[in-house]
């Protein structure tokens, strides 16, 4: 059977490899597990699984809006951020038009663009950061979408508020920017930009978030977008019916109010980074200071071989060869014991 021509260059997403029993620190998941309040909310909803969920995720959207000091018409929820990206591309991307993003960033931006016949332009990072000037230089009359990951996955670097604002102001009116803040809740830099504030004055900006990282709900697949209500109404036209399941809606709503769990997660991440930075410096490894819940580390050898060694030791990390960073790995900040075990394996790497 012949597939659509636009799908000929599309490759399915390949998740990080692991093995049964390995400590999994390769996918930037929450090492504390899921939000306890989310688990309670899920258990109370189990007897309602014979019912379809709210087709517009009304209560979840209201809760998200309140969390961001917005109204619900600024919010659309999806089956993970991946669905949000696909809905945006399905709404605005005409076949043959351009999608611009970084070369070394999250691959789902490319996937969403290719899915709808877009021409993908990838701009290399500059010292681990999005090169906004070079991205601007790539913009043409056929540019539809620009994806920006802030903080960036997999480097953990970030764009400052001033440089991001100047970039957005310099874009022509036919270009829509998607600012992916999947790791934004972990950012502590004083000059880290607030997407929820930027959308109030920019009608060509969409900001995306996920429940997979901070809230520990990766398995439920909950993502959402914030944008001007006109954009949200347009994106709703591509939304599948009942796209966010009933358990996900209840869990997401509860997780946003689980302040104790949120604080524990952020504290664990902060302390973990402090420990890891010191140990990596002691061992002589270069890394990018991170505004996320992971660290990107240069191992000065094939990252796939390093991954295999870690897996033999019972730990899964992420080799970044698939991102174009052959000598780099990404480590999800874990518990204190997991971080110490990671450093132990790193310290013995030269002997391997």
C-alpha positions as CSV (number, residue, x, y, z in Angstrom):
1,X,0.0,0.0,0.0
2,X,1.4,3.4,-1.0
3,X,1.6,5.9,1.8
4,X,1.3,9.7,1.5
5,X,4.3,11.3,-0.1
6,X,4.8,13.6,2.8
7,X,5.3,10.5,5.1
8,X,8.2,9.1,3.1
9,X,10.7,11.0,5.1
10,X,9.0,10.5,8.5
11,X,10.8,8.2,10.9
12,X,9.0,6.9,14.0
13,X,10.2,8.3,17.4
14,X,12.8,6.1,19.1
15,X,12.7,6.3,22.9
16,X,15.8,5.9,25.0
17,X,16.7,2.2,25.4
18,X,16.8,0.5,28.8
19,X,16.5,-3.1,30.2
20,X,14.4,-4.7,32.9
21,X,15.7,-4.0,36.4
22,X,17.9,-1.0,35.3
23,X,17.6,2.3,37.2
24,X,16.1,4.5,34.5
25,X,17.6,8.0,34.4
26,X,17.4,8.5,30.7
27,X,14.0,10.2,30.1
28,X,13.9,13.1,32.5
29,X,11.2,11.5,34.5
30,X,10.5,12.4,38.2
31,X,12.6,10.2,40.5
32,X,10.0,10.6,43.3
33,X,7.3,9.0,41.2
34,X,3.9,10.5,40.5
35,X,2.1,13.2,42.5
36,X,0.4,11.6,45.6
37,X,-2.6,13.9,45.1
38,X,-2.8,12.7,41.5
39,X,-2.9,9.1,42.6
40,X,-5.7,9.8,45.1
41,X,-7.7,11.6,42.3
42,X,-7.2,8.6,40.0
43,X,-8.4,6.1,42.5
44,X,-11.6,8.1,43.1
45,X,-12.3,8.1,39.4
46,X,-11.9,4.4,38.7
47,X,-15.6,3.6,39.0
48,X,-16.4,6.1,36.2
49,X,-14.3,4.5,33.5
50,X,-17.4,3.4,31.6
51,X,-18.0,7.1,30.9
52,X,-16.4,9.2,28.2
53,X,-14.3,12.1,29.6
54,X,-15.1,15.7,29.3
55,X,-14.5,16.4,25.6
56,X,-13.0,19.9,26.2
57,X,-11.2,19.0,29.5
58,X,-13.1,21.9,31.1
59,X,-12.1,21.6,34.8
60,X,-8.5,20.8,33.9
61,X,-8.3,23.8,31.7
62,X,-9.9,26.0,34.3
63,X,-7.3,24.8,36.9
64,X,-4.4,25.3,34.4
65,X,-5.7,28.8,33.6
66,X,-5.9,29.7,37.3
67,X,-2.3,28.3,37.8
68,X,-1.0,30.7,35.2
69,X,-3.2,33.7,36.1
70,X,-5.2,33.4,32.9
71,X,-8.7,32.4,31.8
72,X,-9.7,29.1,30.3
73,X,-10.0,30.4,26.8
74,X,-6.2,30.8,26.8
75,X,-5.8,27.0,27.3
76,X,-6.0,23.8,25.3
77,X,-5.2,20.4,26.7
78,X,-3.8,17.4,24.8
79,X,-2.7,13.8,25.0
80,X,0.9,14.9,25.9
81,X,2.8,17.8,24.4
82,X,3.3,15.7,21.3
83,X,-0.3,15.9,20.4
84,X,-0.3,19.6,21.0
85,X,2.6,20.0,18.5
86,X,0.8,18.0,16.0
87,X,-2.4,20.0,16.4
88,X,-0.5,23.2,15.9
89,X,1.1,21.9,12.8
90,X,-2.2,20.6,11.5
91,X,-3.8,24.0,12.1
92,X,-1.2,26.3,10.5
93,X,1.3,24.4,8.4
94,X,0.6,24.2,4.6
95,X,2.4,21.5,2.7
96,X,5.8,22.7,1.5
97,X,6.0,25.5,3.9
98,X,8.8,25.8,6.4
99,X,9.4,24.8,10.1
100,X,12.5,26.1,11.7
101,X,14.1,24.8,14.9
102,X,17.5,23.9,16.4
103,X,19.4,20.9,15.1
104,X,20.2,19.6,18.6
105,X,16.8,19.7,20.3
106,X,13.6,17.6,20.9
107,X,12.8,15.6,17.8
108,X,9.0,15.8,18.0
109,X,9.1,19.3,16.5
110,X,10.5,17.8,13.3
111,X,8.1,15.0,13.4
112,X,5.0,17.3,13.6
113,X,6.3,19.4,10.7
114,X,7.0,16.4,8.5
115,X,3.7,14.8,9.3
116,X,2.0,17.7,7.6
117,X,4.4,18.0,4.7
118,X,6.5,20.8,6.1
119,X,10.1,21.6,5.0
120,X,12.3,21.4,8.1
121,X,15.2,23.8,8.6
122,X,17.6,22.9,11.5
123,X,19.9,25.6,12.8
124,X,22.9,24.3,14.9
125,X,23.1,25.4,18.5
126,X,25.7,28.0,19.5
127,X,27.6,26.9,22.7
128,X,24.7,24.7,23.5
129,X,22.0,27.4,23.1
130,X,19.5,28.3,20.4
131,X,21.2,30.6,17.9
132,X,18.4,33.1,17.5
133,X,20.2,35.3,15.0
134,X,20.9,32.4,12.7
135,X,17.3,31.3,13.0
136,X,16.1,34.8,12.0
137,X,18.4,34.6,9.0
138,X,16.6,31.5,7.9
139,X,13.1,33.0,7.9
140,X,11.5,33.4,4.5
141,X,8.0,34.2,3.1
142,X,7.3,30.4,3.3
143,X,8.2,30.1,7.0
144,X,5.2,29.1,9.0
145,X,6.4,27.8,12.4
146,X,9.4,28.2,14.7
147,X,9.9,25.8,17.6
148,X,12.0,27.0,20.5
149,X,12.7,24.7,23.5
150,X,13.4,26.8,26.7
151,X,15.2,25.3,28.6
152,X,16.5,23.3,25.7
153,X,16.3,19.5,25.7
154,X,19.0,18.0,25.8
155,X,21.5,20.7,26.8
156,X,19.5,22.4,29.6
157,X,20.6,25.8,28.4
158,X,18.2,28.7,28.3
159,X,17.3,31.9,26.5
160,X,17.2,35.1,28.5
161,X,14.1,37.2,28.6
162,X,15.6,40.1,26.8
163,X,17.0,38.1,23.9
164,X,13.8,36.1,23.5
165,X,11.7,39.2,23.4
166,X,13.9,40.8,20.8
167,X,13.8,37.7,18.7
168,X,10.0,37.6,18.9
169,X,9.7,41.3,18.0
170,X,11.9,40.8,15.0
171,X,9.8,38.1,13.4
172,X,7.5,38.9,10.5
173,X,3.8,38.7,11.2
174,X,3.2,35.5,9.2
175,X,5.4,33.4,11.5
176,X,4.1,31.6,14.6
177,X,6.5,30.7,17.4
178,X,6.0,27.7,19.7
179,X,7.8,28.1,23.0
180,X,8.1,24.7,24.6
181,X,8.5,25.2,28.4
182,X,8.4,21.5,29.3
183,X,11.3,22.1,31.8
184,X,10.4,25.7,32.6
185,X,9.2,24.9,36.1
186,X,12.8,23.8,37.0
187,X,14.4,27.1,35.9
188,X,15.8,29.3,38.6
189,X,17.6,32.0,36.6
190,X,16.4,35.5,37.4
191,X,16.3,36.4,33.7
192,X,14.4,33.3,32.6
193,X,11.4,34.5,30.5
194,X,7.8,33.9,31.5
195,X,5.8,32.4,28.6
196,X,2.5,33.1,30.3
197,X,3.4,36.8,30.4
198,X,4.7,36.9,26.8
199,X,1.4,35.6,25.3
200,X,-0.5,38.5,26.8
201,X,1.2,40.9,24.4
202,X,2.1,38.6,21.5
203,X,-0.7,37.0,19.4
204,X,1.8,35.0,17.4
205,X,3.2,33.0,20.3
206,X,2.1,29.6,21.7
207,X,3.6,28.3,25.0
208,X,3.5,24.6,25.7
209,X,3.8,22.7,29.0
210,X,3.7,19.1,30.2
211,X,2.7,17.2,33.3
212,X,5.4,14.5,32.6
213,X,8.3,16.1,34.4
214,X,7.6,18.2,37.5
215,X,4.3,16.4,38.3
216,X,5.5,12.8,37.6
217,X,2.7,11.9,35.2
218,X,4.5,10.9,32.1
219,X,2.5,7.7,31.8
220,X,-0.8,9.5,31.6
221,X,0.2,11.8,28.7
222,X,-1.0,15.3,29.6
223,X,0.2,18.4,27.9
224,X,-1.3,21.8,27.2
225,X,-0.8,25.0,25.3
226,X,-1.3,28.7,26.4
227,X,-2.0,31.3,23.7
228,X,-4.3,34.1,22.7
229,X,-7.9,32.9,22.7
230,X,-8.1,33.4,18.9
231,X,-5.3,30.9,18.4
232,X,-6.7,28.5,20.9
233,X,-10.1,28.5,19.1
234,X,-8.3,27.8,15.8
235,X,-6.3,24.9,17.3
236,X,-9.5,23.4,18.8
237,X,-10.6,22.7,15.2
238,X,-7.9,20.0,14.9
239,X,-8.5,18.4,18.3
240,X,-9.7,14.8,18.4
241,X,-12.9,14.1,20.4
242,X,-12.2,13.0,24.0
243,X,-8.4,13.4,23.5
244,X,-7.5,13.6,27.2
245,X,-8.7,10.6,29.1
246,X,-10.7,10.8,32.3
247,X,-7.9,9.7,34.6
248,X,-5.5,12.1,33.1
249,X,-7.9,15.0,33.6
250,X,-8.5,14.2,37.2
251,X,-4.8,13.6,37.9
252,X,-3.6,16.8,36.2
253,X,-6.2,18.9,38.1
254,X,-5.0,17.4,41.4
255,X,-1.3,17.6,40.7
256,X,-1.3,21.3,40.1
257,X,-2.4,21.7,43.7
258,X,0.1,19.3,45.2
259,X,2.5,21.9,46.5
260,X,4.3,19.6,48.9
261,X,5.2,17.2,46.1
262,X,6.2,20.1,43.8
263,X,8.5,21.6,46.5
264,X,10.1,18.2,47.3
265,X,10.8,17.7,43.6
266,X,12.3,21.1,43.0
267,X,14.4,20.7,46.2
268,X,15.7,17.3,45.1
269,X,16.6,18.7,41.7
270,X,18.4,21.7,43.2
271,X,20.5,19.7,45.7
272,X,21.2,17.0,43.1
273,X,22.6,19.6,40.6
274,X,24.8,21.1,43.3
275,X,26.3,17.7,44.2
276,X,26.7,16.6,40.5
277,X,28.3,19.9,39.4
278,X,31.0,19.5,42.1
279,X,31.7,15.9,41.4
280,X,31.8,16.3,37.6
281,X,34.3,19.2,38.1
282,X,36.4,17.0,40.4
283,X,36.4,14.3,37.7
284,X,37.3,16.7,34.9
285,X,34.1,16.4,32.9
286,X,32.6,19.4,31.0
287,X,28.9,20.0,31.2
288,X,26.3,22.7,30.5
289,X,24.9,24.4,33.6
290,X,21.3,23.3,33.5
291,X,18.0,25.1,34.1
292,X,16.2,21.7,33.8
293,X,16.0,18.5,35.7
294,X,18.9,16.9,33.8
295,X,22.5,17.6,33.0
296,X,24.2,17.4,29.6
297,X,27.8,16.0,30.0
298,X,30.7,15.7,27.6
299,X,32.3,12.2,28.0
300,X,34.9,12.7,25.2
301,X,34.1,9.4,23.6
302,X,31.3,7.7,21.7
303,X,28.2,8.3,23.9
304,X,26.7,5.0,22.7
305,X,29.6,3.0,24.2
306,X,29.2,5.0,27.5
307,X,25.5,4.1,27.4
308,X,26.3,0.4,27.1
309,X,28.7,0.6,30.0
310,X,26.2,2.3,32.2
311,X,23.6,-0.3,31.2
312,X,26.0,-3.1,32.2
313,X,26.2,-1.4,35.6
314,X,22.4,-1.4,35.9
315,X,21.7,2.3,35.0
316,X,20.1,3.7,31.9
317,X,21.3,7.2,30.8
318,X,20.7,8.9,27.4
319,X,23.4,8.9,24.8
320,X,23.0,12.0,22.6
321,X,24.4,10.7,19.3
322,X,20.9,10.8,17.9
323,X,20.8,14.5,18.7
324,X,24.1,15.1,16.8
325,X,26.1,15.3,20.1
326,X,28.2,12.2,19.6
327,X,30.4,12.7,22.7
328,X,27.7,13.8,25.1
329,X,25.2,12.1,27.4
330,X,22.2,13.3,29.3
331,X,21.6,12.3,32.9
332,X,18.3,12.8,34.7
333,X,18.9,14.1,38.2
334,X,17.8,11.3,40.5
335,X,17.7,10.6,44.2
336,X,20.8,11.2,46.4
337,X,21.7,7.5,46.2
338,X,21.2,7.4,42.4
339,X,23.3,10.5,41.9
340,X,26.1,8.9,43.9
341,X,25.9,5.7,41.9
342,X,26.1,7.7,38.7
343,X,29.2,9.5,39.9
344,X,30.7,6.1,40.9
345,X,30.2,4.8,37.4
346,X,31.5,8.0,35.8
347,X,34.7,7.8,37.9
348,X,35.4,4.3,36.6
349,X,34.7,5.2,33.0
350,X,38.4,5.7,32.2
351,X,39.1,2.1,33.2
352,X,36.3,0.7,31.1
